[in-house]
Amino acid sequence: MTRLSVEMLAADPVEPITSAGHAQLGIAVLAGIAVIVLLITKFKMHAFLALTIGSLALGAFAGAPLDKVITSFSTGLGSTVAGVGVLIALGAILGKLLADSGGADQIVDTILAKASPRSMPWAMVLIASVIGLPLFFEVGIVLLIPVVLMVAKRGSYSLMRIGVPALAGLSVMHALIPPHPGPLVAVDAVKANLGLTLALGVLVAIPTVIIAGPLFSKVAARWVDVQAPERMLPARPSEDVKNRPGFGATLATILLPVVLMLSKALVDIIIDDPEHTVQRVFDVIGSPLIALLAAVIVGMFTLGRPAGFTKDRLSTTVEKGLMPIAGILLIVGAGGGFKQTLIDSGVGQMILDISKDWSIPALLLAWLIAVAIRLATGSATVATISAAGLVAPLAADMSTAHTALLVLAIGAGSVFFSHVNDAGFWLVKEYFGLSVGQTLKTWSVMETIISVVAGGLVLLLSLII
C-alpha cells in the first residue's frame, strides 16, 4: 500500500505564492474552508461565489500577495474548465438526448417488463446504474422518480425497497465513474489515467451498489415502511414522443463512450508502445473528448431519428441540455481555482511535511479529507475538488494504478453521510414524502454505506495491485 513517506518530499515542487510557515498555512487552510462552509451553509451563497471568496481568504490568511492569489485562482479555474468543461457539456447533451427521445424510458420499461416481483430491487439498481452513466445525479433523480413511484404503487412495494436501489445506482455512478464531474476533476487534478480509473471504478462500483442498494433496501424498508405518496405522478420526459428508440440501440449509445475509453486502457496495457500505430489510434478514439463526442453524434441518429426529431428539435434539445450546466461548470471551475490556490500556497507540501511520520495510508488520508469537507459543505463536488487539490502531491510517487485508486478514494469520501446541508437530501425527502428523520435513516445511511464500502474496497485493491 502506498504510504506517506520521506521520499514523497522529492516530488515535483510547486513555486509557492507564500513562504508562510506550517502553522500559518494550516490556519489559512482552515480559515479558507471555514469561509466556504459558512457562506454555503449559513448565508446560502452559491458554491461558485463561496469558492471564489474562500480562495481569496485562504491567500490573505496565508499572507500571500493578493495579485498572486488571483493569478493562481484564475490559472486553476482556466485549466480545470479546459480539462473537463467540454466533457461535462457533451455528457449533458447525451443525457438530454437520452431523456427527451424516450431512450431512457425504453431502457426502464424493457427491464421492468422482464423483472419478477422478487427481482424488482435488482432491476431498479440495474436501471439506475445504466441510466446514471451519462446523467448528472440530479437529472437522474428527476428521470427515475416517476418510475420508482409507479413501480411501488402498482406492485404495492415498500417505497424504500424500490427507491433505495435506484438512488444507490445513481449515487455510486456519480461518485466513482467518469464522465461525472467529480471523478473527472479528480482525474485531472492528480494526473490519473482516465481509462484505468474507469475500469477500477466499475470494479469497485459493482459490489458497492449491490450492498448499498438491494441488500440495504431490505433493512431500510423495515426501518421506514412507507408507501409511495398519494399524489399525482410527475410526467415522464418522453410522454410527448410517439416512437421511442430501440432498447439495443439506446444501450449501445450509452455504453459507447465507456467501451471506447476502456478499450484505450486495455490497448495501453497490452501494447505499451506510444509509437505503435494501433495504440496511437486508440489513444485518439479512446480519449474522453472523442468518446463522448462520438456518443453524442451517434445518439442523434440512434436516439433522435427514431423519436422523429427534426433538425430544429435536435438543435433545441442540445441547447436545453447545455443550459442547466452553467452553474456546474462555474462551480467546477472555481473549485479548480481553489485547488490551485491550495497547491501554490504550499499546502500540499505542508501535508507531506507534517504527515511523513504518520502510519496512515495515503488513500485513507484522501478519503478522510473528502469526508470532512463533504460533512462540512454538503457538496460532493466541492469535497472532491478540494480534497483532490490537497492530496495531489501524494500522487507524485504513486504507480498508475494507485493514482487511479486515489481518485476513487476521494470519490468514495465525497458522498459520506448526506445530511441537511446537501441539496440531494432535500430532493429525496420531498420526492418520497419522508420526514427528516426518515430521510436520515434511509438516504443518509445509504450514502454512508456507499462511502465506507467503496473506500474499503479501494484500500483492499491497493494491497493487491
C-alpha positions as CSV (number, residue, x, y, z in Angstrom):
1,M,0.0,0.0,0.0
2,T,1.2,3.5,-0.9
3,R,2.1,5.3,2.4
4,L,3.2,8.8,3.1
5,S,6.9,8.7,3.1
6,V,10.0,10.9,3.2
7,E,10.6,10.1,-0.5
8,M,7.5,11.9,-1.4
9,L,9.1,15.1,-0.4
10,A,11.2,14.8,-3.5
11,A,8.0,15.2,-5.6
12,D,8.0,18.0,-8.2
13,P,7.9,21.2,-6.2
14,V,5.5,23.9,-6.9
15,E,6.6,27.5,-6.8
16,P,4.8,28.8,-3.6
17,I,2.9,32.0,-3.6
18,T,3.9,32.5,0.0
19,S,6.7,31.5,2.3
20,A,4.4,31.2,5.4
21,G,5.3,28.6,8.0
22,H,3.3,25.4,8.6
23,A,1.3,26.9,11.4
24,Q,0.2,29.9,9.4
25,L,-0.6,27.8,6.4
26,G,-2.6,25.3,8.5
27,I,-4.6,28.2,9.9
28,A,-5.1,29.7,6.4
29,V,-6.4,26.4,5.1
30,L,-8.9,26.0,8.0
31,A,-9.9,29.6,7.6
32,G,-10.4,29.3,3.8
33,I,-12.5,26.2,4.2
34,A,-14.5,27.7,7.1
35,V,-15.3,30.7,4.9
36,I,-16.6,28.4,2.2
37,V,-18.6,26.3,4.6
38,L,-20.1,29.4,6.3
39,L,-21.1,31.1,3.1
40,I,-22.7,27.9,1.7
41,T,-24.5,26.8,4.8
42,K,-25.3,30.0,6.8
43,F,-25.7,32.6,4.0
44,K,-26.9,30.1,1.3
45,M,-24.4,31.6,-1.1
46,H,-23.9,29.9,-4.5
47,A,-20.9,27.5,-4.3
48,F,-19.2,29.4,-7.2
49,L,-19.1,32.6,-5.2
50,A,-18.2,30.8,-2.0
51,L,-15.3,29.0,-3.5
52,T,-14.0,32.2,-5.1
53,I,-14.2,34.2,-1.9
54,G,-12.8,31.2,0.1
55,S,-9.8,31.1,-2.3
56,L,-9.1,34.8,-1.7
57,A,-9.5,34.3,2.0
58,L,-7.0,31.4,2.0
59,G,-4.4,33.5,0.3
60,A,-5.0,36.5,2.6
61,F,-4.7,34.4,5.7
62,A,-1.5,32.8,4.3
63,G,0.0,36.3,3.9
64,A,0.3,36.0,0.1
65,P,0.1,39.0,-2.2
66,L,-3.4,39.1,-3.5
67,D,-2.3,39.7,-7.1
68,K,-0.5,36.3,-6.9
69,V,-3.6,34.7,-5.3
70,I,-5.8,36.0,-8.1
71,T,-3.3,34.6,-10.7
72,S,-3.3,31.2,-9.0
73,F,-7.1,31.1,-8.8
74,S,-7.5,32.2,-12.4
75,T,-5.0,29.7,-13.6
76,G,-6.6,26.9,-11.8
77,L,-10.1,27.9,-13.0
78,G,-9.0,28.1,-16.6
79,S,-7.1,24.8,-16.6
80,T,-9.9,22.9,-14.9
81,V,-12.6,24.2,-17.3
82,A,-10.2,23.5,-20.2
83,G,-9.7,20.0,-18.9
84,V,-13.3,18.9,-18.1
85,G,-15.6,21.7,-19.3
86,V,-16.2,20.2,-22.8
87,L,-16.6,16.7,-21.4
88,I,-19.3,17.9,-18.9
89,A,-21.1,19.7,-21.8
90,L,-21.0,16.6,-24.0
91,G,-22.3,14.5,-21.2
92,A,-25.1,16.9,-20.6
93,I,-26.1,16.8,-24.3
94,L,-26.1,13.0,-24.3
95,G,-28.2,12.9,-21.2
96,K,-30.8,15.3,-22.6
97,L,-31.0,13.3,-25.9
98,L,-31.5,10.1,-23.8
99,A,-34.3,11.7,-21.8
100,D,-36.2,13.6,-24.4
101,S,-36.1,10.9,-27.1
102,G,-37.6,8.3,-24.8
103,G,-34.4,6.2,-24.8
104,A,-34.2,6.3,-21.0
105,D,-37.8,5.3,-20.6
106,Q,-37.3,2.5,-23.2
107,I,-34.4,1.1,-21.0
108,V,-36.6,1.3,-17.9
109,D,-39.7,-0.3,-19.4
110,T,-37.8,-3.1,-21.1
111,I,-36.0,-4.2,-17.9
112,L,-39.1,-3.8,-15.7
113,A,-41.1,-5.9,-18.2
114,K,-38.7,-8.8,-17.7
115,A,-38.3,-8.4,-13.9
116,S,-40.2,-10.6,-11.4
117,P,-41.5,-9.1,-8.1
118,R,-38.6,-10.7,-6.2
119,S,-36.0,-9.3,-8.6
120,M,-37.5,-5.8,-8.8
121,P,-35.0,-4.2,-6.4
122,W,-32.2,-5.7,-8.6
123,A,-33.9,-4.4,-11.7
124,M,-34.1,-0.9,-10.2
125,V,-30.4,-0.8,-9.4
126,L,-29.5,-2.1,-12.9
127,I,-31.7,0.6,-14.5
128,A,-30.2,3.4,-12.3
129,S,-26.7,2.3,-12.9
130,V,-27.1,2.2,-16.7
131,I,-29.1,5.4,-16.9
132,G,-26.7,7.0,-14.4
133,L,-23.7,6.6,-16.6
134,P,-24.2,9.6,-18.8
135,L,-26.6,11.6,-16.5
136,F,-25.8,14.1,-13.7
137,F,-27.2,12.9,-10.3
138,E,-29.9,15.5,-10.1
139,V,-31.1,14.8,-13.6
140,G,-31.1,11.0,-12.9
141,I,-33.3,11.5,-9.8
142,V,-35.8,13.6,-11.7
143,L,-35.9,11.0,-14.5
144,L,-36.2,7.9,-12.3
145,I,-38.6,9.3,-9.6
146,P,-41.7,8.8,-11.7
147,V,-40.6,5.2,-12.4
148,V,-39.9,4.5,-8.7
149,L,-43.3,5.8,-7.6
150,M,-45.1,4.0,-10.4
151,V,-43.5,0.6,-9.7
152,A,-44.0,1.0,-5.9
153,K,-47.7,1.8,-6.4
154,R,-48.6,-0.8,-9.0
155,G,-46.7,-3.6,-7.2
156,S,-47.7,-2.5,-3.7
157,Y,-44.0,-2.4,-2.7
158,S,-42.5,-0.5,0.2
159,L,-41.2,2.7,-1.3
160,M,-37.7,2.1,0.2
161,R,-37.5,-1.4,-1.3
162,I,-37.7,0.2,-4.8
163,G,-36.3,3.7,-4.1
164,V,-33.1,2.9,-2.3
165,P,-31.6,0.6,-5.1
166,A,-32.4,3.3,-7.7
167,L,-30.8,6.0,-5.5
168,A,-27.8,3.8,-4.8
169,G,-27.2,3.2,-8.5
170,L,-27.2,6.9,-9.3
171,S,-25.1,7.9,-6.3
172,V,-22.3,5.3,-7.0
173,M,-22.1,6.3,-10.7
174,H,-21.9,10.0,-9.5
175,A,-19.1,9.3,-7.0
176,L,-16.9,6.8,-8.9
177,I,-17.4,6.7,-12.6
178,P,-16.2,9.2,-15.2
179,P,-17.5,11.2,-17.1
180,H,-19.3,12.6,-14.0
181,P,-17.8,16.0,-13.0
182,G,-16.3,14.9,-9.6
183,P,-14.3,11.9,-10.9
184,L,-13.3,13.9,-14.0
185,V,-11.9,16.8,-11.9
186,A,-10.1,14.5,-9.6
187,V,-8.5,12.6,-12.6
188,D,-7.4,15.9,-14.0
189,A,-6.0,17.1,-10.6
190,V,-3.9,14.1,-9.7
191,K,-3.0,13.3,-13.4
192,A,-4.5,9.8,-13.3
193,N,-5.1,7.6,-16.2
194,L,-8.8,8.0,-17.1
195,G,-9.3,4.6,-18.7
196,L,-7.8,2.8,-15.8
197,T,-9.7,4.9,-13.3
198,L,-12.9,4.0,-15.2
199,A,-12.1,0.3,-15.2
200,L,-11.2,0.2,-11.5
201,G,-14.2,2.4,-10.7
202,V,-16.5,-0.1,-12.3
203,L,-14.8,-2.9,-10.3
204,V,-15.4,-1.0,-7.1
205,A,-18.9,0.1,-8.1
206,I,-20.5,-3.3,-8.6
207,P,-20.1,-4.7,-5.1
208,T,-20.7,-1.3,-3.6
209,V,-24.0,-0.8,-5.4
210,I,-25.2,-4.3,-4.5
211,I,-24.6,-3.8,-0.8
212,A,-25.9,-0.2,-0.6
213,G,-28.8,-0.9,-3.0
214,P,-30.8,-4.2,-3.0
215,L,-29.3,-5.6,0.2
216,F,-29.6,-2.4,2.4
217,S,-33.1,-1.7,0.9
218,K,-34.4,-4.7,2.9
219,V,-33.2,-3.1,6.1
220,A,-34.4,0.4,5.1
221,A,-37.9,-1.0,4.3
222,R,-38.1,-2.3,7.8
223,W,-36.9,0.9,9.4
224,V,-39.1,3.2,7.3
225,D,-42.1,1.2,6.0
226,V,-43.8,3.8,3.7
227,Q,-45.8,3.5,0.5
228,A,-45.5,5.8,-2.5
229,P,-47.0,9.2,-1.6
230,E,-50.6,9.6,-2.8
231,R,-50.2,12.4,-5.2
232,M,-50.1,12.9,-9.0
233,L,-47.2,11.1,-10.5
234,P,-44.8,13.5,-12.3
235,A,-44.9,13.3,-16.1
236,R,-42.3,11.2,-17.8
237,P,-40.0,13.1,-20.1
238,S,-40.9,11.2,-23.2
239,E,-44.7,11.3,-22.9
240,D,-45.0,13.6,-26.0
241,V,-42.9,11.3,-28.1
242,K,-44.8,8.9,-30.4
243,N,-42.0,6.5,-31.1
244,R,-39.1,5.5,-28.9
245,P,-35.6,4.3,-30.0
246,G,-35.0,0.6,-29.6
247,F,-33.6,-0.9,-26.4
248,G,-30.4,-2.3,-28.1
249,A,-29.6,1.0,-29.9
250,T,-30.2,3.0,-26.8
251,L,-28.0,0.7,-24.6
252,A,-25.3,0.7,-27.3
253,T,-25.3,4.5,-27.4
254,I,-25.0,4.8,-23.6
255,L,-22.2,2.3,-23.4
256,L,-20.2,3.6,-26.5
257,P,-18.0,6.1,-24.6
258,V,-17.4,3.6,-21.8
259,V,-16.3,0.9,-24.3
260,L,-14.1,3.3,-26.2
261,M,-12.3,4.6,-23.0
262,L,-11.9,1.1,-21.6
263,S,-10.6,-0.2,-25.0
264,K,-7.9,2.5,-24.9
265,A,-6.9,1.5,-21.4
266,L,-6.7,-2.2,-22.4
267,V,-4.6,-1.4,-25.5
268,D,-2.2,0.7,-23.4
269,I,-1.7,-2.2,-21.1
270,I,-1.3,-4.9,-23.9
271,I,0.9,-2.9,-26.4
272,D,2.6,-0.4,-24.1
273,D,4.3,1.4,-27.0
274,P,3.3,5.0,-27.6
275,E,4.7,4.9,-31.1
276,H,2.7,1.8,-32.2
277,T,0.0,2.6,-34.8
278,V,-2.7,0.7,-33.0
279,Q,-2.0,2.3,-29.7
280,R,-2.0,5.8,-31.3
281,V,-5.4,5.1,-32.9
282,F,-6.9,4.0,-29.6
283,D,-5.3,7.0,-27.9
284,V,-7.4,9.2,-30.1
285,I,-10.7,7.3,-30.2
286,G,-10.5,6.4,-26.6
287,S,-9.8,9.9,-25.3
288,P,-12.8,11.1,-23.3
289,L,-13.4,14.1,-25.7
290,I,-13.6,11.9,-28.8
291,A,-15.5,9.1,-27.0
292,L,-18.2,11.4,-25.7
293,L,-18.4,13.4,-28.9
294,A,-18.9,10.1,-30.8
295,A,-21.7,9.1,-28.5
296,V,-23.4,12.4,-29.0
297,I,-23.2,12.2,-32.8
298,V,-24.3,8.6,-32.8
299,G,-27.1,9.4,-30.4
300,M,-28.5,12.0,-32.8
301,F,-29.2,9.1,-35.2
302,T,-29.9,6.2,-32.8
303,L,-32.0,8.3,-30.4
304,G,-33.2,11.4,-32.2
305,R,-34.1,9.9,-35.6
306,P,-36.4,7.1,-34.2
307,A,-38.1,9.6,-32.0
308,G,-38.9,11.7,-35.1
309,F,-36.7,14.6,-34.1
310,T,-36.3,17.2,-36.8
311,K,-33.1,19.2,-37.2
312,D,-34.7,22.1,-35.3
313,R,-35.8,19.7,-32.5
314,L,-32.3,18.3,-32.2
315,S,-30.8,21.8,-32.1
316,T,-33.3,22.7,-29.3
317,T,-32.5,19.5,-27.4
318,V,-28.8,20.3,-27.5
319,E,-29.4,23.9,-26.4
320,K,-31.7,22.8,-23.5
321,G,-29.1,20.2,-22.4
322,L,-26.4,22.8,-22.2
323,M,-28.4,25.5,-20.3
324,P,-28.5,23.8,-16.8
325,I,-24.8,23.1,-16.7
326,A,-23.6,26.7,-16.5
327,G,-23.8,26.5,-12.7
328,I,-22.0,23.2,-12.6
329,L,-19.2,24.4,-14.9
330,L,-18.7,27.5,-12.7
331,I,-18.6,25.5,-9.5
332,V,-16.1,23.0,-11.0
333,G,-14.0,25.9,-12.4
334,A,-14.0,27.8,-9.1
335,G,-13.2,24.5,-7.3
336,G,-10.2,24.2,-9.7
337,G,-9.2,27.7,-8.7
338,F,-9.4,26.9,-5.0
339,K,-7.4,23.7,-5.7
340,Q,-4.6,25.7,-7.4
341,T,-4.5,28.3,-4.7
342,L,-4.1,25.4,-2.2
343,I,-1.2,24.0,-4.2
344,D,0.5,27.2,-4.9
345,S,0.3,28.2,-1.3
346,G,2.4,25.2,-0.5
347,V,-0.4,23.3,1.4
348,G,0.3,20.1,-0.4
349,Q,3.9,20.2,0.6
350,M,2.9,21.1,4.1
351,I,0.7,18.0,4.3
352,L,3.7,15.9,3.2
353,D,6.0,17.5,5.7
354,I,3.8,17.2,8.8
355,S,2.5,13.7,7.9
356,K,5.7,12.0,6.8
357,D,5.9,10.1,10.0
358,W,2.3,9.1,10.2
359,S,1.5,5.4,9.7
360,I,-1.6,6.2,7.6
361,P,-2.1,5.1,4.0
362,A,-2.3,8.0,1.6
363,L,-5.5,6.6,0.2
364,L,-7.1,6.6,3.6
365,L,-5.9,10.2,4.2
366,A,-7.5,11.3,0.9
367,W,-10.8,9.6,1.9
368,L,-10.8,11.2,5.3
369,I,-10.2,14.7,3.9
370,A,-13.0,14.3,1.4
371,V,-15.3,13.1,4.2
372,A,-14.5,16.1,6.3
373,I,-15.2,18.6,3.5
374,R,-18.4,16.7,2.5
375,L,-19.8,16.8,6.0
376,A,-19.0,20.5,6.3
377,T,-20.2,21.7,2.9
378,G,-22.8,19.1,1.9
379,S,-21.5,19.1,-1.7
380,A,-19.9,16.0,-3.1
381,T,-18.4,18.0,-6.0
382,V,-16.8,20.6,-3.7
383,A,-15.5,17.8,-1.5
384,T,-13.9,16.0,-4.5
385,I,-12.3,19.2,-5.9
386,S,-10.9,20.4,-2.6
387,A,-9.7,17.0,-1.5
388,A,-8.0,16.4,-4.9
389,G,-6.2,19.8,-4.6
390,L,-5.0,18.9,-1.1
391,V,-3.7,15.4,-1.8
392,A,-2.5,15.9,-5.4
393,P,1.2,15.9,-4.3
394,L,0.7,12.4,-2.8
395,A,0.3,11.1,-6.4
396,A,3.8,12.1,-7.4
397,D,5.5,8.8,-6.4
398,M,2.4,6.6,-6.9
399,S,2.1,3.9,-9.6
400,T,-0.5,4.5,-12.4
401,A,-2.9,2.1,-10.6
402,H,-2.5,3.7,-7.2
403,T,-3.1,7.1,-8.7
404,A,-6.4,5.9,-10.2
405,L,-7.3,4.4,-6.7
406,L,-6.5,7.8,-5.2
407,V,-9.2,9.3,-7.4
408,L,-11.7,6.6,-6.3
409,A,-10.8,7.1,-2.6
410,I,-11.6,10.8,-2.9
411,G,-14.9,10.0,-4.8
412,A,-15.9,7.5,-2.1
413,G,-15.2,10.0,0.7
414,S,-17.2,12.7,-1.1
415,V,-20.6,11.0,-0.6
416,F,-20.3,10.2,3.1
417,F,-23.4,10.9,5.2
418,S,-25.5,13.3,3.2
419,H,-27.5,15.5,5.7
420,V,-29.4,18.7,5.9
421,N,-26.7,20.9,4.2
422,D,-26.9,18.7,1.0
423,A,-29.4,19.7,-1.8
424,G,-29.7,16.0,-2.6
425,F,-31.0,15.3,0.9
426,W,-34.0,17.6,0.4
427,L,-34.6,16.4,-3.1
428,V,-35.0,12.8,-1.9
429,K,-37.1,13.9,1.2
430,E,-39.6,15.9,-0.9
431,Y,-40.0,13.5,-3.8
432,F,-40.5,10.5,-1.5
433,G,-42.7,12.4,1.1
434,L,-40.4,11.5,4.0
435,S,-39.7,13.3,7.3
436,V,-36.2,14.5,8.1
437,G,-35.7,11.5,10.5
438,Q,-36.9,9.0,7.9
439,T,-34.6,10.6,5.3
440,L,-31.6,10.3,7.7
441,K,-32.4,6.6,8.4
442,T,-32.6,5.7,4.7
443,W,-30.9,8.1,2.3
444,S,-28.1,9.3,4.7
445,V,-27.3,5.8,5.9
446,M,-27.2,4.5,2.2
447,E,-24.8,7.3,1.3
448,T,-22.6,6.4,4.2
449,I,-22.6,2.7,3.2
450,I,-21.5,3.6,-0.3
451,S,-18.7,5.7,1.1
452,V,-17.4,3.2,3.6
453,V,-17.8,0.1,1.3
454,A,-16.2,1.8,-1.7
455,G,-13.4,3.3,0.5
456,G,-12.7,-0.2,2.0
457,L,-12.6,-1.8,-1.5
458,V,-10.2,0.8,-2.7
459,L,-7.8,0.1,0.2
460,L,-8.2,-3.6,-0.4
461,L,-7.3,-3.2,-4.1
462,S,-4.3,-1.1,-3.2
463,L,-2.9,-4.2,-1.4
464,I,-3.4,-6.4,-4.4
465,I,-2.3,-4.2,-7.4
